[in-house]
């Protein structure tokens, strides 16, 4: 296939437009650099009426709820999912890693839960506490100034709590707890579980003239048309374009590999345009990979050359290894005291108003790392394709089971808003044995070799999930609720969801000071190729019991500052 050469010489070529790619775009472009952003999916703007799904009624769904091509529903803003036609991935043995990809400008930042937590001082030095994994080559103090700047640039609500490993930041006012959250708080505090206001990147107060304020539609998963919640496109890339005009977007462009010269230095990327199926080359002085942990690993492993026979920057053999995702499991409860509620608009953001950070000492437990608890429920507008069986709840009250017509309608109204749930999200241990690699036997529809995964939970994660369920049941009992469903046992890994299901995968290009055991240095610069940087979650040494997005953003800003300085000094 003939390669079509782009005549523009860019200062920086960025692959991926999610959290890390978006932040790098804003900082580098506003520093005066000419930036190309290569995105595998289409252009997306939640304010565009043709793309907007926010504020649409369930009955407007094209399929009236009868199935969907989107993983989280017809109106969710995720173009993609765990399975994408024409883009397969495979498993090794009995591995069950589920790989989520969001193909659109802004990537997964368009539909995530906006839970925006800083890693704490202990999270960067976990090996010092339990001897497992490795410490980061940086500390909380190294990244704190960037967490501070991210808070102020993007906005996050919360409260100052002065907790030892839950660092406070610059917070907007948090919304008040709703009824189901107050019941959770009652049960959790009686159980000895800490409860604090959530920390979500949703604007409850105006921070600039370009973004609106949350008006409590509870549809953040649809991406906000007034830009009140954080998405990379609306909050980072669009402002960068408007302020300096130094950003060229290449959408629907699937990157095949990073190109190098005879000295092994990166010169740009090759990509396939999904619309005309032609192959293009974009060149630049610096390449920033921010395609997500696994997609970046895939690009690097497919970037073979005489200087890099095992993949670009893979002299250590570490690319793809130490893959790990957050643990996750869920439990639901029926709370009889919340029956027969008055019908009202239960104001709130599209996410939780309260949550529980990790509150225990792992030295006293049989698993080494912690988890947080998310709570959900309430009286949001019923969505398409969702329902419940009131008979399942009637039986707990000793009431007649069965019915139709008016009786069924009354049962539905009686129980509406009386069911709530809890989700545990915890830290797993990074292990060399969990990895992704190139499948030598399969390619995607663009002819690019695909990934295959090898991932197994260990007993550490299983015991953690068992503890989650024990805690959930105690909280439910203490709030006056009834636990729904059977507690999962050992035969079901104590309820652990498949790795990849929480969509927090990290670690495939991990950070370290030793080039023999790591892929990038403390500034996310590849040891082997000094003009290639990785600005997604691949460099994470460990996950922590927190969502990774705020740390991706802070690290990407720090990396961008390093790139600007290095270009000025002509060091790369």
N, C-alpha and C positions, 0 to 999 in steps of 0.2 A: 504494500500500500504506500502510495506517495504521501510524504509528510508535507503539510502546508505550513510554511514558515510565517509567523507573526512578525512584522517588521519592527515593532516597538520593543525597545530595550528597557525593561523595568528595573527599578531599584530592588523591589521585592515582589516575589510571586508567592501568594498565599493559597494553599489548597484547603478548602473547607471554610464555611461561613458561619459556623456555630459560635459558641462562647469564646473559645480561644482565637479562632480566625477572625471573628468580629472585633474583638479587643485589639488584636494586632493591626487590623485594618485601620481602626480609628487612630491609634497612637502613631503609627508609622506615616499614614497619609497626612495627618495634621502636623507632623514634623517636616513636611515638605517633600516627602519621598513619593515617587511614582509607583503605585501599587496595582497589581493584577490579582483579582480574587477569582479562583477557579472553583465552581460549585457544581456538584453532580446532579442537582435537581433544578427545577424551574425557578424563575423570579417569583417572589412572594411579598406582598404588602398587605397586612391585615386591614388596612384602611381602604383598599381597593374593593369597590362594591361587587366586582365580578368574582373575587376570591373570598370575600367575607362570609363567614358562617355564624358569627356572633349575632345575637338578638333575632335569630330565626326560630320559629315555633317547631316543635317536633314533627307536626304534620307536614311541614315543608320538606322533610327528608325525601329525596328522590325515590327511595324504596319503601317509604312509610314504615321504616324500621325492619323490613324483611331482609336482613343481612347487609353487610357492608364490605367494601374493599379496603377499608381503613381499620387498623388494628384496634383503635379506641372509639370507633363509631363514625358515622357518616359526617358529622359536623366537627369532629376533632381535627385540629390543624397539624396532623402528621401525614405528610405525603411519604408513605413507606410503611415500615413495620418490621416484624420479625421474619416475614417471608415476603420477598419481592419477586414478581415474575421476571424471569430472565437473569436474575442475580442469585444463584444458589450458593450455599455453603454446605460443607459436609462435616461429619463427626468421625472420630477415631474410636473404635470399639463401642463401649456403652456410654460414651460422653453424651451429654444432653445440654450443651450450651446453646442458648437462644440469642441470636445476634440481631439487635434492633438497629435499623438504619432509617433516618429521616431525610429523604431526598428533596430539599427545598432550600431557598435562601434563608439563612438563619438556623437551619438544621433542627436539632431537637429542642432548641430554646423556644420554639413556637408553641409547644404543647406540654411542657414539663410542669411540675408542681410548684415552681418558684421558691422552693425551700432553700434558703440562702444562708448557710452556716459556715462560719470560719472553722478551720482546723485549729485545735488548741496546742499549747506548748508540748503536752505529752504525746500528741499525735505525730509529731515529727521525730520523736525519739522513743518509739514504742519498744524497740529491742532492749533499751536500758531497763524497762519494766519487767518484761517477761522472757527475754532471751530469744524471741522468735522474729524471723524476718531480718530486716536491716533498718538502721536509722537513715533518715534523710540527710543529705550533706548540708542542708540548711536548717535553720531554726525558725520558730515562730517570729522572733524579733526581726529576722531577715525579710519576712514577707508582710509583717504587720503594716508598714507604711502603705503597701499596695492594697491590702484589705481596706484600709481607711479610705483610700482614694476611690476604690470601687464602690464602697458604701455611698460616698458623696456624689459620685457621678451617676450611678444607676438608681439608687434609692432602695432601702430595705426597712420594713417596719419591725418593731420589736421593743424590748425593754432592757434596761441595764440591770443585771442580776448579780454581778460580781461572783460568778461561779469559776472554780479553778481551771477547768479545761473547756469552758464555753465562752470564749472571749467576747466581751461587749464591743459594740461598734458605734457608728453614727446612725441612730434609729429614728424613723418616722413613727408617729403614734400608731399603736396596734389597735385593730378593731376589737370591740367587746366580745366576750365569749357568747355563743348561742346556747340554747337550752341543752342540747345533747352534750355539748362540751362542758357545761356546768355539772351535768351528771357524771361525766368522765372525771372531772376534777375532784368531785366528792369521793368517788370510788378509789381514785389513784392516791389521793392524800391519805385516806384511811389505810391504804396498803403500804404507805411509806414511799411512794413514787413521786418524785419531783415533778411539778407542773409549772410551766412558764408560758407567756405569750409566744406565739410562733414568730419566726423570722423569715418573712417572705418578701421577695423583690417585687412588690406591688405598691404603687404610690397611693398612700392615704392622705397625702398633702402635696401640693404643687411644688416642684423643684426647679422647673424652668418653663419657658414659653412654648417649647416644642412638644411637650408631653402633657396629656390630660391626667385627671385624678380618677381613681377607681370609683365607679358609681354602683358597685355591688350587684352586678348582674350574675355573678357566680359562674361565669363561663370563660375563665382564663384558659382552659384547654383549647378554646377556639381561637386564641390569640387576640389581643385587644386592639380594636379599631381606633381607640384614642391614645394608644401607646402607654397605657397606665401600668402595664406589667412589663417585665423585662423579656424582650426577645432581641436577639443579636442584630437582626436587620433594622428594626425600628429604633433601637436605642444606641447602636454603635455604627453600623455601616451607612445608613441614611444620613445621620449627622455628619459623618466624615465626608461624604460626597458633597453635601451642601456647603461645608465650611471651606474646603480647599480644592475640591474638584480634581483630586489626584487619584481617584479610584476607577478602574475599569472592571466591570463585572463580566465574567464568562460563565453563563448558566447552562444547565443541561450538558455539562462537560465532565466526562468521566476520566479521571487521571489514570494513566497506565503506569507511568514510571517517572522518576527524576532522572534527567540526563546529566552526564558528566563529560568533562574534557579528558585529554590524555594524562593529565596529572591527577585525575580522580576528583577534581573540584566540580561541584554542581553548577550547571549552566541554565537550568530551567526545568520544565516538565513537558511531557507528551500527554495529550488527552484526546479522547474520541468525542466528537460532537454527536450527541444523541439524535439530533434532527437530520443531519445529512450523512452521518456515519463515516465522516472523513476524520483523518488523524491530523492533529495540529501540534505545533511546537511553540511554546511561549518561553522566552528567555529572560533572565534576571540575574542581578548580582548576588541576591540572597533568596533562598527558598525556605518558606515557613510551612511546615506540614501541620495542619489542624483538622484533619479529616475524621477524627475520633480515634481512640486507642487502637482498635483492630483494623480500621481502614488505613491508617497511617502505617501500621506494621505491614499490611498487605502491599502497599505501594513500595515501601523500602525493600521488602523481600523480592519483589518483581523487578527491582532496579539493579540488575546484574550487569557487570562490566568486567573488563580485564583487571582493573584496579580493585573492584569489589565483587569477587566471584560468588560470594554467599549472600549478596544483597547489599544495598548501600549502607555503609556505616555499621556493618555486622561482623567486624573482625572478632568481636567477643563471642559471637554466636548467641547473644542474649535477646535479639529482636523476636518478639512474639511470646517470650517466656515471662513468668510471673504475672500472667493474666489473672485478675481477680475482680469479682463483682460483689456488691453488697449482698448480704443475706436478706431474705425477706419471707415473712409469713403473716397470715391474717386470721382474725377471728371476729365473729359477729355476735351481737347480743340483742335480745328483746327486752325492753324496759317497760313493764306494764304501767308505771306511773306516767309515761309519756303518751299513753293512749288518749283518744278522744280530745286531741288538742284543737283549739280554735284555728281556723284557717287564717293565716297571715303571711306576709312576705318576710321570711326570715333573712334579714339583711346580712350580707357578708361577702367576703372575697371568694374566689374559686379555689379554695383550699382551707386548711385548718386555721383556727384562731388560737388554739392552744396546742402544745405538744410537750412531751417529756424527754429531756436529754438524759443521757446515761447517768445513773444515780448511785451505782454500787461500786464496790472494790473487787476487781476480778481476782485478786489474790485469795479471796475467800470463796471463790466459785470454781467450778470444774471446767471452765472455758476461759480463754485468755483475753478476749476483746469484747467491748460493749456494744450496745444498740440503743436507738432511740425509739419512741413510740409516737406514731401519728394517729390521729383520731378523725373519724369521718361519719357523716350522717346528716340529720336535719330534714328540712322540708323544702328542699330545692325542687324546682319544676321537674316532674317526671319526664324522663327522656324516652325517645323512641326505642322500641325493642326491649324495654325493661318492665318488669312486673314482679309480683311476689304472690305466693299462695297463702291467703289468709287462714286457710285451714291448718297450716303448719303452726300458726300462732294461737288459734282457737284451742288447740289441744292442750296447750300449756295452762289454759285458764279453765279447763274442764267444761268448755262450751261445745255446743253441737257442731260437728264437722260436716261440711257440705252446704250446698246452697247455690242459688243463681239469681239473676234479676236484681230486685231491690235489696234482698238480703245480702247478696254478694257486694253490691255497691256500698251498703252500710258498713260491712266488714272492712272493705278497703279504706273507707274514710276513717273508721275507728282506729285502724293500725297505722295509718300513714304518719310517718315521722317518729314511730316508736322503736325503730330498729337502727342500730348504730354499729360501727365497727372500729377495730384497732388494727394497726399494721406495725410490725416490728421491722426495723431496718438496721442491720448491724454490720460490723466489720469482720471480714474474713481474713485469713492469713495468706499473704503472698507466698506462693510456692513455685519453684522452678518447674515442677511436674505439670502445672496447669499452663497450657500454651495454645497458640494458634500458629499455623504454618501454611505454606503453599501446598495445595493439593496437586500432585503431579498428573492427575488424570482428568481434571475438570476445568472448564473455562466458563465465563459468563457469556451473555449474548454479544458482548463487544470483543470477545476473543481474549479477555484478560484472565489469567489463572486465578482461581478463587481460593478462599481459605478453607481449611478444615481445623476442627477444634478438638482438643483433649482437655477435659475439665472434670474433676471430681470433688465433691465436698468432702471435707475431713470430719472426724469426730468432734473437732472443736466447733465447727459450724452447726453440727447436729445437736450438740448439747446446748448451744446458744439458743437454737430454735425451740428446743424443749422448754428452756427457761422462759422464753417469750410466752409460750402458751400457758405455762403455770401462772405467770404474772397476769396475763389477760383474764384468766378465769377468776383469780382473786379480786381483781379490779371490778369485774362484772358483778360478782357476788356482793362486793362492798358498795356498789351503787344501786343495789336492789334489782339487778337485771337477771336474765336467764340466758345462759350460754347456749348458743345455737350450734348444732353440729357436734360430731364426735371429735374428741381430742386425737390428733394424728399420732400414731406410735412409730416405733422403729422401722416398721415395714414401709412407712411413707416418709422416712427421713424427718420425722417430727414436724411435718408440714412445710419443710423448706421448699420454696419455689425453685425451679430450675435456675442454675447460674445464667446470667444474662437477662433474666426477667425484670430485674429492678433497674436495668439500663444505666448502671453506674460502673461499667467496666473500665478498668485502669491497668497500668503497669507494664504494658508490652514493650516500652522503650525506656526503661526505668533510669532514673537519675542516680548518679554516683560520682565519686572522685576517682575511682579506679577504672580505667578503660577496659580492663580485662573482665570486669563483672557488671558493667553498666553500659548504656548506650549514649546518654547525654550527660553534660556537666551541670553544675548548679544553675546555670543560665539557660538550660534546655538546648544547649549547643551540642551537636554531635561531636563525639571525641574524634571520629575518623574523618569527618568532612566539616570543616570549620564554617562554611557558609550555608549550612543546613541547620534549622532549628525546629523543634517540635513543641507546639503550643496547645496541645489537647491534654487529655488525661493519661496518655501513654507514659510520661515521665514519672508518674506517681510511684513512690516507693511503697507506700501503704495507703489504704483507703480511709481509715478512721470510720467512726460510726456516724458519719455525716455525708450529706450530699456533696458531690465534688465540684459543682459549678462555680461557687465563689472562689475556690482555690484555683481552678482553671483560669478564671478571669484575672486574679491577682498575679499569678505566675506569668501569664501572657503579657500583662502590662510591664512587669519586671524584665522579661525577655526582650520586649520591644525597645525599652530604654537602652538595654545592652546593645542591641543591633544598631540603633541610632548613633550611639557613642563609637562603636567599632567602625562603622562606615565613615564617620568623621575622621577617625584616626587611620583609616585605610588598613585596618587589621584583618579584614575579611574580604 
